[in-house]
């Protein structure tokens, strides 16, 4: 996805402008025993995977 498609509300302040133009997004969802949901996004550079 392109950096501009990311929702700034899900990123730390100022982080979006530090990302490369194209990023690969990995999403992990975890629900604990008390039904609390946790969402983890990993963003990596499409070309370098870093």
C-alpha positions, 0 to 999 in steps of 0.5 A: 500500500502507499504511505498516503493510504495509511490512517494517521490515527493509527501511527505515532505523530510524525511517523507517516512522513518518515515511511517510504512511499510503498509499505507492506502491512502485516496485521496481527489480531490477539484476543486474550481470555477476557475478550480484550482485543489487541491489534499489531501492525508491522510496516515494512519497506516493500523493496528491502523488507526492513 
